[in-house]
Amino acid sequence: MARYVQGADALKRKLAALPAAVAAALNPALKKSAEEIAADARALAEASRRTGSLADSIDATGPGETTPAYAADGGKRTAEDGQAFVTAGSPEARHGHLVEFGTEERHHKDGTSTGTMPAEPFLLPAWRLNMTRVKNRLRRVIRAEAKKVAQQ
């Protein structure tokens, strides 16, 4: 037994419009969030400052933008709708992963130790500092867009 639901066609139309509306509204929020995370990562990378090249190389890439040429997959990866990247590294600072994760003891060919480097994370703590704010911001944008589409 089939039942007719009044407004079903309008509901389908509104639900179809929702993804495009949400994606367009999310992009500025994602860019702002990536910039906040990058700013905190720069501040946290200051602790490992010798030349300042690592902290200066931290960059935020928003939707529609391409990662800097010196980043991993640099100049090749473009953030799509709903994506944002925070990258670290430049031709002068190619040691971000070593600072973030540290190193174990390594040895030269002659057996002498190069020593170890303790981890001084800056990217993961920056994400953790901003995670709740980012999630709440994105949640607010999605809800606001859903309300707008529902009222049309």
Residue pairs with C-beta under 8 A, 6 or more apart in sequence:
14 149
14 150
14 152
17 149
17 152
18 145
18 146
18 149
21 145
21 148
21 149
22 141
22 142
22 145
22 146
23 81
23 82
24 81
25 141
25 142
25 144
25 145
26 63
26 81
26 82
26 138
26 141
26 142
27 62
27 63
27 64
27 81
27 82
29 137
29 138
29 141
30 62
30 63
30 82
30 83
30 84
30 138
31 60
31 62
31 63
31 84
32 137
33 84
33 130
33 133
33 134
33 137
33 138
34 60
34 61
34 62
34 84
34 85
34 86
35 60
35 62
36 130
36 133
36 134
37 60
37 86
37 126
37 127
37 130
37 134
38 58
38 59
38 60
38 86
38 126
40 125
40 126
40 129
40 130
41 58
41 86
41 88
41 122
41 123
41 126
42 55
42 56
42 58
43 55
44 121
44 122
44 125
44 126
45 54
45 55
45 58
45 88
45 99
45 122
46 55
47 120
47 122
48 54
48 99
48 120
48 122
49 55
51 92
51 93
53 90
53 92
53 93
54 88
54 89
54 93
54 95
54 96
54 99
56 90
56 93
57 70
57 88
57 89
57 90
57 92
57 93
57 96
58 86
58 87
58 88
58 122
59 67
59 68
59 71
59 86
59 87
59 88
60 84
60 85
60 86
61 67
61 68
61 79
61 84
61 85
61 86
61 87
62 79
62 84
63 79
63 80
63 81
63 82
63 83
63 84
64 78
64 79
64 80
64 81
65 78
65 79
66 75
66 76
66 77
66 78
66 79
67 73
67 74
67 75
67 76
67 77
67 78
67 79
67 85
67 87
68 74
68 75
68 87
68 90
69 75
70 89
70 90
70 91
71 77
71 85
71 87
71 88
71 89
72 87
72 89
74 87
77 85
79 85
86 123
86 126
88 96
88 100
88 122
88 123
89 96
96 123
98 117
99 117
99 119
99 120
99 122
100 119
100 120
100 121
100 122
100 123
100 124
101 119
101 121
102 116
102 117
102 118
102 119
102 120
103 116
103 117
104 116
105 113
105 114
105 115
105 116
106 113
106 114
107 113
107 114
108 114
